[in-house]
């Protein structure tokens, strides 16, 4: 069952760098990370992909020179689930230390 607006708001407060976006009326949890180059963006995407495979929960990952953008949502419910917030927090931990990767 998708989270309510109140639940999304409460969980979003714990992940202030992530924004709730909407595509085709489906809410998604999205964040962009700055990285030094394209090779690093690929490495980051592979690390995120590994945790996605572990949990059988897969995000949209956009790889660009100097940037990785990640969007989490639960396809089967067409919205956000608590697990999307957990995966966003796990993504943050993969993208640390902050001195190496910046939000943006």
Phi, psi and omega in degrees: 000132179297151175293151174282166177302320180295319178294319178298316180299316181295316180288326178298328179297335180277347180229068188296340180281346181266146177241150174269117178247172179224134173225126184055040179064019177248119179290144179223151175261119190230141175210143174251142178239136174272138177227164187290335185195181183291321180300319178292322177300317178297317179299317179297315179300321178294322177294318178295319178300324179295317179288330176296317179294320179303323187256357184055042179223114194244128179269174165272127178237122177251123182252127177224166173298121175080007183204142171232125178246131184238135176232127177249137170196164182258110186301317187294335180254355179064038181184201182263140177235161179306323181299330177297322178290323176297315180293325176296318178295320177295322177298315177304316183294329177290329187270007178271160010279151184299335180294335182271321182237135182243151174291151176155000000 
